[in-house]
């Protein structure tokens, strides 16, 4: 009798363990099944489901919708969630594209909001003129420098439409940036920057002064002195300002009235 009781207890425990094992296996199976369904659903959503049936392009005054979509490589039928417009890649084909925002709306509507780059300055490279954006992306080639646009003259500079300006001398870019920053700090409008000779740097400013800085030594101080001089020069006068000998110990500059070319 005792042996039968022991056997029954053993059998009961064994069956209980088997039930736990079966439940655990079922839970694992269900877990795998859920993961598989999620993966399948995600794969379908990125391939078969949500095709683009409507595309709108806004914002650009430089390019047509067809040009934008061709450069972006997006067309109807593409998946809504995988379609992406890469502004940097597009700017190589369409230089005036500065940025592109992609807006998706279910079930299949895609909007590309394009921002055109503004022409900031004009570079002279190998006798040719190239307009560039503020980020120095080359936008266009032209026969003559556009009127009322900053002209930048620098030696050994390479410009190719659809790419960024390349300097043969790494110091050139930093020097131009320094000049622009100083002019902005003292509220001076630059018309021309000429650093073709780094020992004879010059700018044209306010549309009526050619300024000879000499070297870049003490450049910020030279700009401060220039701003002070201009305030004391009759608003109708034009001419040349010489600050090439200016230094912290020799704070003198000269102004010669004449034509500012």
Steps between C-alpha positions, in 0.01 A plus 500: 500500500783729594681431175187584302472834680862583422453407135186712475684799649790450260262475205315813607820703527627371167176600327515843665855550370392390154211750506742780596736400222213497248380842618852639477539361149166648398601840636832483316323396181249784534787743564682386187177520305433857615854606409469332161169676436648834600800449273276392215273799556794739506645344184166529324457860612842581352443314174146411398286719725468881493597576140524870414198607297536878532816719492509875556806725470497848655742782570734508200493786254806372316389151398189325376329215682631258238858617549475468878351149486752384242792622715343348812439167327143481631195395300143381552484140612808529721452414864386795707736426789816414309481789252755762603635816341870559572559875467880466479475249215233707326712816523760341272239476225292803599745743664239741635342232721601593855274272702211256453244407763306178441142494633305172495127461543315169504391318300725611211564874485856641483599867504850634435555847644800646317698806607703675231845633584550875466791643305739649754822583318684465173846341463744555218671175402726471194343809349145367543238611750302269727219588739499317833268458796581605856630147562735544198314252279554598136164587345562635152758617248464841342688714248507809720468547878140585592438856611469576871652167599814446707793418269775281648842483337735232632796325348491129422130452558298234319128532425282234342123533477329255736801472733649706783770761445846346532802700612850399398625684810326397821562845650297677232161378619576597859623845395186571298285388792697727733447800272126429474468461876683827573294691243179366652617589852550864398189515279694552178364377168758320289493540123830328420764292679839462334752263660685401184808646669497428873751781552267750333149411617231744395124539511241731353238601752184710521516536122737797530825401669791285386692395811859376496572289808845370411537172690239334722692599814271693734212466256225547758666817628531627145127447445421682824716794387338492154150517647604799710654676198192450283280664763712815466509509118234698314224265378545617140872437479668195348862395492775279633579422863849378580540296818793291382733651761246485783598319819412514867793737549442700181128564479497722196321472170474727199212587267553626146189626329439370152323229302453172684546227241 
